[in-house]
Amino acid sequence: MLLAYFIVVRIVYDAYKSCESSFSDESKWTSCLTQKLSSSYLPVSSKDIDKSLLNQISRVQTTQLANTVANRVASVIGPSSSFKRAAQKSTAALRLGPAADGQQSGVAAGDAVPQSSFDNGLWTNISYTHTTDKALNRVTGGLVDQDKTNVGLGIFGYDRKIVPEFVVGVALAYDDLNINSGIANGTHFNTWTLTPYLGYQFNENVGIDMMAGYSWVNDENDTGADGHRTMGSAGINGYLPLGDFNLAGRLGYLYSRSTVDIGLASGDRLGQLSAKVELNRPFMFEGSTGGIEPYVAATYEYDTTYEKTAVPYDRNGFVLTLGSRLYMTDQLNADIQASTTEGRSNVRNHTILANLRFMF
């Protein structure tokens, strides 16, 4: 009897500590207590549930931003942009596909790559990610709904080529995250991130990119979950022309650490290794400086560091991407893509993205 009494007191105390920051708002206080007390009857602890939530938020927010910046660096100094510059300067490369005599045109044929006269770039990026996490739903035998998370991300950046092979830049990102289903229903964060980055292209086949980020995370529900996040990413990029096609790859590592508190979970860490392969096919339109570059890509992700909990977490999976780069003028181009995460046992991400870049 004494043990049962102790357990009940502990459950109520944990719920109180998790919700005490919202005590001044009766509706938030009641909602928080209801959520925490109900979770006490689940086969996993409230702390494990909160840690699992931090894992999900960290991975969704950091990977999308890091990948977008890495793609930006590649678009500025990588051979894909060199192909475009060559097409703008060479009449032979303005044909759609192979030349009439069967020979290749453009950079894929070994043409000299003229350097762009535009050293400055402004760019903006908008993306939307929908994540479904069934881990808690499965571990409780369906007692709670699966978590559904929506993240809108907007980025504005500026960069400059110091020399044709070396670019430095800075970006400001804002994302809005909502969890609208499951035991964490109603969780709402918005985050501002300042991100300096750089890239260097050693030759037509090998380049590197690096970025750092500092985030201010704001809990819109005022439950005291505000905090900060630091992150960094680095990658080695490889390029190989294959006739009309181009093969690109990237080996990268991402690490982030936050002081964000959610309930009984305090802070989180994420380390992730990734390997990406992309196949693209540039089409430059005859009589025009415009063109398109459709591509398909597959990225393998392996999480080396994450918050371990009793809630199942699949640390690896694939991201499959389909998209196209659009070269509209000498100075204006865009990128549109859709991607999905496969292979993670309980998590599925779907993302759509649009990127616009102006060079001057």
N, C-alpha and C positions, 0 to 999 in steps of 0.2 A: 504493500500500500504506500509506504514511504517512497519507494522507487518511482511508482506511478505519479505521485504528487510532484516529485522532483522533475520528472520528464515534462509534465504539463507546465510547471513554472519556467523551465528552460525554454520551452517552445514560445511561451508568451513573451519572455524577456528578449529572445532573439528577434521576434517580430517587432517589439517595441524599439530596439536599437536600430533596426533597419529603417524604421519609419519616423523616428523622432524628429528628423529635419523638416518634415511636412506637418508637424503638430499644429502650426498656426492656421492651416487651411483644413477645415473639418472634412470636406469632401475628399481631398487628397489623402488625409490621414486615414479615413475609413477605407478608401480603396486600397491603400498600401497594406493596411492590417489584414484586410480580407484576403489579398493575394498571398501574403506571407504565411498567414495561419493555414490557409488551404494547402499551401505547398508542404506544410509540416507533415501532412498525412501521406505524402508521396514517398516512394522507395529511395529517393535521393534527398540530400539536405538542401536547405535554402541557400547555403553558401556555394554548393556545387552548381546549383541552378544559376546563381548570379555569376559565377566564374564562366560557365558555359556561355552565358549571354555576352560577357566581355570578349571571349574568344571570337564569337560571331561578328560583333561590331568591329573589332580590330581588323580582322581579315578583310571584311568587305570594304572598309574605309581606306586602308593603307595600300592594298594591292592595286585597286583601280587608279589611284593617284600616281603611284610609282610607275605603273605600266604606261600611263598616258604621257608622263614626262619622258620616259625612255623612248617612246615612239616619236616624240617631238624632236629629240636629239637626232635620231636616225633620219628623220625627214629633212633636216637641215644640212647635214654633212655626209650622209650615207650615199652609196651608189644609186639608190632609187631616185634621189633628187638630182644626182649627176646625170642619170639617164634623161631626166626631164630637161636639164640645162642643155645637154647635147642636142636634144630634139629641137629646142628653140633656136639653135645656132646652125643646124645642119639640115638642108633641104632633103637629103637622102633619108633622114630619120622621120620625116613628116608623113611617111606612108603608114597605112594601117596594116601591120603585120610584115611578113618578109617582102623583100624587094622582088620585082618582077623576074629578075634573072636567078632567083633562088638564093641569093646571098642575103645575109642578115644586115640590118641597118641599125644605126645608133650605137650606143656604148656596147651592146652585146656583141657587136661585130669588131670591137677593138678600136673604134674611133677615138680620137683624142677628146678629152672632156673639157670643154670651155668652162671657165669659172664664171659664176654669176656676179653681176655688178651690184647685186643687192645684198648688203651685209647685215641689215637690221630686219627683225621680224616681230610682228605682233600676232598673237594667236589666241583663240578662245575655244573652249571645249565644253560640251554639254553631254551628260550621260545619265541614264536611269537604270538602276539595278533592282531586280526583284529576287529576293532570296527566300527559299523555303527550307526550314530546318526541322526535320522529323525526329531528332534524337530524343528529346524529352517525351514526345508523343509515344515513341516506341518503348522507351524504358519504363514508362508508367502503364503500359498496356492499353493506351488510348484514353487514359483518365483526363489528360489535358490535350488541347488542340495543338497542332504543329505551329511553330513560330513562323510568321511571314513578315519579312523586313523589306521595306522600300527605301532606297537611297537615291536622292537626286544630287548630282555633282556638277558644279560649274567652276571653270578655271579660266583665268585671264593671265597671259604671260608675255614677256618681252625677252628677246635674246639678240645677241650680236656676234658675228663671226670676227674674231680678232685677226685671224688669218683664215684662208679657205678651209683648213683642216681642223680648226679649233673654234668652238662656240661656247659662250657662257650666257646664262640667262637667269631669270627669276620669275616665279609664278605665284599667284595668290589664288587659293582654292577655297570654295565654300561648299559644304555638303549638308544636306538635311536628311536625317535618318528617322524613320518611324517603324515601330513594331506594332502591327495592328491585329495580331492574333496570338493565341497561346497564353501561357501564364505571365508573359512579359507584356501583354497587350497594353498599349498606351505609352510605352517607352518612346521618348522623343528627344533626340539630340540634334543640335546644329554645331558645326565645327568650321573654324577658319584655320587655314594652314598656309604658312609662308614657306616657299620652296626654292632655294637657289639650286642651280644645276649646271653641268658642263659636259662637253663631249669632245673627243679627239679622234680623228680618223687617220690611222697610220698609213694606210694605202687603200687601194680599191677593194681589198678583201677583209681588212681587220680594223675595228674601231672600239672605243670604250665609251661608256656613259656613267655619270655619277650624279647623285642628287641627295640632298638633305632636307629635312622638313621639321617644322615646329608648329604644333597645333594647339589651339585654344578650344576646348570642348565645353559646350554649354548644355546643361540639362534643362530643357524647356518645361519640365514638370516641377522644377524647383525642389527636388528631393535631396539635394546636396551632392549630386553626382558630377558636378563640374570638375574639370581637371585639365591636364596638359598631356601632350604626346610628342615624343621625339622619334624621328625615323630617319633611316638612311638606306640607300640602295646603290648598287654598283653592278655593271654588267659588261661582258665582252661580246661584241657583235661581229659576226662573220657574214661574208657575201660571196656568192659564186654564180657567175653567169652560166646558164645552160641553154644555149641557142636563143630562142625567142623568150625564154623564161629566165627568171632570176630566183635563186635560192638564198634565203637569208636565215640566220639563226642567232640566238642570244642565250648565253649562260649568265644568270644573275642571282644575286642574293639580296634579300630585304630583311631589315631588322627594325622593330619598333618597340617602344616601351611607353606606357602611359601611367598617369597617377589618377585616372578616372576611378571613382568608387561607385559601385552599384550594390546597394544592400549590404551584405556581409562580405562581398568581394572587394578587395582594395588593389587597384592597379592590375596591369596585365603586360605580358610580353609576347611578341610574335617574331619568330625567325623563319624565313622561307627561302629555299633554293628553288630555282625555276630553270627550265630548259625549253626554249621556243624554236620552232621550225616554221618558216613561211615560204610559200611558193607564190610568186606573182608573175603577171604577164602584162607588160606595158603595151598600150596601143596609142600611137601618136597619129593624129588625124591629118591627112594630106591637105595642104593649103591652110593650115591653122597651127597656132602655137599651143592649142589645147590637146587634151588626151585623157585617157583613163588608165588605171592600173588595178584591175581586179586581183584579189589575193585570197588565199586560204591559209590558215595557221592553226597549229596545235601547240599548246604549252603544257608541260608537265610541272606540277607544283608539289613540293614536299616540305611540309612544315617541320622544321628542326626544333623549334621552341614554341611552346604554347602552354596555357594554364591547364594542368591535368586535373580532371574532375571525375566523379562517378558517372557523369553523363557521357555516353559514347561520343568519341570525336575521331573522325577519319582524317588522318594527317596528310593524305595525298590524293591527287585527282588530276584530271585534264581539263583545260579550257580550250574549246573549239571555237574558231573565229572565222567569219566570212565577211568580206568587205571590199571596198574599192576606194582608191585615191582618185581624186578628180583634179585635173590640171586645167583651170579655166582661162587664165591669162599668164603672162610672164611673172606676175607678182601675186596672183591669187590662186590658192589651191585649197582643197578640202579632203576630208576623209570621213567615210560613213561605214559603220560596221555593226554587226550583231554577234554576240558570243553566248555560249552556254557552258556551264561546268558539268562535267561528267566524271563518274568514278568515285566520288565521295559518297560514302554509304548513306548518309542522312541529309546531306546538303545539296541543294541545286540552286545555281545562280543563273539568271538570264539578264543580259545587259545589251542596251542599244546605245550607240555613241555617235556624235557628230562633232567634227573638228574643222575649224576654218582658220587659215593662215594668210597673212598679208606681208609681203616683203617689200622693203624700200631701202 
